[in-house]
Amino acid sequence: MNLLSLTTNPTEDPLVFDTCWMTGLIQKGRVRVTVPRLDDGRTAAELAATQYLLTVKNVCGHNKAGAGLVIRASSSTVLDLANGTSQKSYLAPYANFLRTRFLGVTIEHAEAPFVWADELCEQQVDFIEVEKPSLTVIDIAEVGPVELTAHAVEKYVKRFDRKPEKAWRELQRIGRDGKLATLVGRSAMHDIKHRRPGRYVLDQKRDVMLVIAEPDRAGMLPRLVTVVRPEANARVAEISSAVYA
């Protein structure tokens, strides 16, 4: 088990927060986080610091996912966001990493006093500026980098009866092994009814099909929007026709 404890406090600047953290018994530090102006900037800062610590600083190990990980957050909203029950929908993108890569993580709400947050936290100080929430991205063969959505991970776990804490790694493998596909005999009129074209990626070995939506606008990544069982007319193609997700 890896345990990451956090407590986040405001500074004189309403856009800047200090997140003290501890993992294990002796490794501690502080992240000074600058966030956009939000009604609950403290929670956004704690989420951004958590993602930074887990995926950039790797304080709980490299290539970490949700299995065996416990996060003790000082913001109770973090737990609601991870469960998809928070009323603060504007914070949902900041918690996306908890519902994708770190699905299956155990999240606990810790209350003051945080006696462990002492002067030793000053031995490791990091500074991050958050302009917008970070995405969870996986590489998909013949497509490239794709944003992984919480909806896609949820559907994969449910439809294929997979363990939540293993979903991120498994979807990475599916993405690497899959091939662009088309649906033979699909009606062109069906495609015309949809606004944005998308693509199918078929992993024949695992009998899994990924549905990828094209970006909403320039500068955005394609999105993995759902995961399904392949339809009977799904075929790997050297050059896949454009389809609609």
N, C-alpha and C positions, 0 to 999 in steps of 0.2 A: 504493500500500500504506500502511495505517495500522498502526503498531506501538505496542502498549501493554505496558509492562514493569511488573511488580509484585513487591514483596517484603513479607511480612507477619511481624510480630514481636509476641510477647506483651508485656503490661505487668504491673504489680504486681497488677492486678485480673484474675482468671482469665477473666472474661467480656468483657474489653476488649482489642482488638488494634489495632496501628498498621500500616496498609498504605501504604507509600510507592509512588509511581507516577511514571512518566515516559512521555511520548509525544513523538515527534520527538527533537530533540537538546537542547532547552532548557526545554520545558514540563514542570514537575514539581510534585508536591504530596504531601500526606499525608491519609489518611482515618482517623480514629479510629472504630473500629467496635465497638459493643456488641452481643453476640449472646446467645441463650439458652444455657443450660448444655448442652454437647454433648461427646461424647468427642473430637471433632476440631473444636474451635471455631475453630482457626486457619484451616482450609480454608473453613469456613462464612463467616468474616470476609472472607477474600480474595475469595470468590465474590460476597458482598454488595457489597464495595467495587467490584469489577469491573462489576457490573450498574449500580451507582449512577453510576460514571464514564462508562459508555457511554450510558445511557438518561436520566439526569437532568442530569449535568454536561456531557454531550456532548463529551468531550475528543477524540474521534476524528471529530467531525462530527455534525450533526443528522440525525435519521432514519436512522441508521447500521444496517446489517445485517451479515451475515457476509462478504460479498464484499470481498476485498482486505484483510481485517483479520487481524492477527497478535497473539496474546496470549502473552506470556512470563510464565508463572506460577511463583511460587516453591514452590507446593505441587504435588507430582507427582500428587496425587489428583485435581486439576482435570482433567487429561487423561483419566484413567480415567472420571470422571463424565461428561465430554462424549461419550465413546465408549460409555457405557452398560455399562461393564465393572467398575465399582468395587464392592467388597464392602460399602462404607459406604452402604447404601441410604437411611439416614436423611438423607444429604446430597443425594440426588438432586433434591429440590424446589429446593434452592438453586442447582443447575446447570441448571434447566429452561430458562432464557433462552438457554443455549448450544445447546440442542437444538431450539429453536423459532425465535425471531427471529434468532439468530446462527448458525443451522445453516450449515455450510460454512466457519466460521472456522478458521484455523490456530492450533493451541495448541501451545506449546513449553514444556518444563520448563527453567527457568533455575536454576542453582545458584550459591551464594555463591562469591566475594565479589561483592556488588552495589555496585560502586564508584560508580555513578551516584547512589545513594541518599545524598545529602549534605545540607548545611544549606540548599540551595536548595529542598528539599522543604518547608521550613517557611514558604515564601512563600504557599502556598495550603493551608490546613488546613480540612478539613470534618469534621463529626461526624454519624454516623448511628446510630440505634438500631434493631436488627432484632428485631422481636417474632416474626415468622414469615417464611418465604420469600416473595418477591414473585412474582406471577403475570405471565405474558405474556398480554395481553388484546387482542383485536381486536373491532371493532364489526361486527355483522352486521345488515343491513337487516331490519326487522320483528321482530328479536329483541332487539338491544341489545348491551351488552358481554358477551363470551363468553371464557372461559378457553381458551387454545390449548394443547393437550397435545402432548407430544413424539410420541406414537403417531400422532396425526392428521397431523402434518407428515411423519413417516416414510412413512406410507401414501400420502400425496399424491405425494411424490417418487417412490416406487416404482411406483405404479399409473399415473401419468401421465408418467413418464419426464422429470421436471423437474430442473433444476439445484438442488441443495440451498440454495445461497446466494441463490436467487431465490424460494424457497418462501414465506417470510413475506410479502413484498410481493404475491405473486400471490394468496395466500389472503386478504389484505386486500381486493384488488379483487373476488375472487369473493364475499366476504362483503357488499360494498357493492352488487354487482349482482344477487345472488341474491334469490329470492322464496320465501316459505314454501310448502311443497308437501305433498301427500298421495299415498298410493298407492291408486289406484282399484282396488276389489275386494279390498282387503286384509282378511283374516279377522279379525273381532273376537276370536276365540278366541286368535289368535296374540298379540294385545296383552295379553290377560288373563294369559298365562303369564309376562309380564315384570313386574318389580317397580316400575321407575321409568319414567314416560312421557318421551318425547323428541320432537324435532321434526326435520323434514327441511327443508333449504334448497336450492333448485334454481337453478343458473345455466345457463340454456338455451343462452346464447351459447357458453359454453366446454364444455358437456356435462359438468358436474361437480355432484355432490350432496354436501352437508355433512350429517353426522349429529350432532345436538346432544343431549346428555343433560341432563336437568333437574338442578338442584342436589340434593346428597345431604341437605342440611339448610338451615334458614333462615340467611340471611346469606351464603351461598355463591353463586357465579355458575354459570350453565349452562356446560357444557364441550363444546368441539368434540372429539369422541372419534374420529372417523374421516372419511375422504373417499373417495367411491366414484363409479363410473360410475352414472348414473341407471338405475333399472330401467325396463322398457318401460311400466309402468303409473304412472310418476311424473307428476303433474300439478300445475302451479301452481294454487293456490286462493286466493280472496280471504280466506277464513278457513280455515286449515289445521286438519284434525282432529288430535288428539293421537295420536302414534304412539310406538313404543318403539324405543330405539336398540339 
